[in-house]
Amino acid sequence: MGKGWLAATALGLCGLLSVGSHAADRHQGVATCASSLCHGATAPLGDYPIRQDEYFVWQRQDPHAKAHQTLHSAESRKIGAALGINAATDPDCLSCHAEVASPALRGPQSHASDGISCEACHGGAERWLAEHTRHGITLAEKVSLGMTPTWQRDTRAALCLGCHQGDAEHRITHAMMAAGHPRLVFELDTFSALQPPHYDRDADYAQRKAAYEPVRDWIAGQAKAAELHLQALADGRLMNGLMPEWMQFDCSACHHRMDAARGQPARMPGAAPGAVPFADGPAQLIALWLAAVAPAEVAGWREGQRQLHRAQTQGGEAVRRAAQQQLVLLRTRLGAALTQSTPNSTQLRSLARSLARDAAHANAPLTNEQRAMALTVVADSLRQQGAALPAKASQAIESYYQAVGSVDGFEPRAHALALEAVARALP
């Protein structure tokens, strides 16, 4: 599937990966990884479990390497001026554009100017640097030494979404967007492929860590995105003074042409007419996953979303309670259905059909964007299982993918026609 438009989006984003969870370990700096005998080769070396060109790939191809440098650009200075800050030194900006570590936790070769480098994702290397290449060392031992387990889907999703969506440690606000910050967008499987990868998901990787399953990466990302959104509402971060923090709502609910027919009662069942939809696209996609993989759970999840929508008319405390209840459901009862299930080809085809017939969100461009990525992931997963979609269905998905390539140029009718073509082409 063609992903050119998303590649351009990914390269233009300022929201980047966050620091690992072992904040007490000293950061040794990217230079400690850059030896040609470690990760600094200019090309993969021989038949070895790791590529050894990881630093080279990061430095030459990965936008994360330029994260801190971005803060010194004319565009960043303009954003900073609008916000009354210096983007190059502001803590909120640095939280996503640099490895955040206190001076006491920086080794002599660790610098914020390195951007989002090795230890931002893999954790401070003070204890694991010398040990992680030891023959026979287990993944559990690496974690015990402070390495962040990025091979785990939920860990990787939390790292990425910390900055690509925002969380308690990475404050992303509507004011930043209004000042000119690029729009944030993320989907775990697609963006992992666009990073670019500095590892090979081959048989050796599957044996040491886990087999690559596109659709499970996709749902892990959606589950974590929904969790972070619900957590923000449950924590009361909905309010910013007297006004709501608009980052918790669907951007396209307000930013759209006024001549388009936008009313969608099915978008927020139970809410009053004119209510502004939450940014709950991941929650809607979770419902479609449950309908295909765990149908006994979908009614409870959808009812929780209806309660959350209704709570808008009852005030901030009602929103917090409804979000907390939905958060508990997501973390407990739905855990196995979202993290331990590998859909078979029949379930994947059902998921594809649900995605193509989700008419309730046809006028939501951001959800359409996510739906296009989801359909691509499902098609990849079916191909991996030896049950590829017919050529006409793959072509229709590709056409839909291209149709949603510009959210700013959203044309509801064009999107609807492209999606209807997908629905007709699916078996």
HUJONOR-V13391 format. One line per field, one symbol per residue. ss: DSSP state (~ for helix, > for strand, _ for the rest). psi: psi as a letter, one per 40 degrees, with the letter a starting at -180 (. if undefined). A space follows every 50 residues. Layout:
ss=???
psi=???
This chain:
ss=___~~~~~~~~~______________>__~~~~_________________ ___~~~~~~~~_~~~~~~~~___~~~~~~~~~~_______~~~~~~~___ __~~~>_____~~~___~~~~~________________~~~~~~______ __~~~~~~~~~~~~__>__>___~~~~~~________~~~~~~~______ __~~~~~~_____~~~~~~~~~~~~~~~~~~~~~____>>__>>_~~~>_ ~~~___________~~~~_________>__~~~~~~~~~~~~~_~~~~~~ ~~~~~~~~~~~~~~_~~~~~~~~~~~~~~~~___~~~~~_____~~~~~~ ~~~~~~__~~~___~~~~~~~~~~~~~~~~~~~~______~~~~~~~~~~ ~~~________~~~~~~~~~~~~~~__
psi=ihfddddddddeidhaiiiiegeehiheiddeeeieeceeieihhagidi defddddddddheddeddddeeidddddddddefihdeehdddddeeihh iiddehieehhdeeagadeddeiheddedddeehhehiddddddeehhge ehdddddddddddediadeghhidddddeehiihiihddddddediifih gaddddddciihgdddddddddddddddddddddeeedigbeiiheeeih deddgiieeihehgdedgheiiheihiigfdddddddddddddgdeeddd ddddddddddedeeidddddddddddddddecdedddeeehhiidddddd dddddeegddfdegddddddddddddddddddddeffiiidddddddddd dddedhddfhhdddddddddddddei.
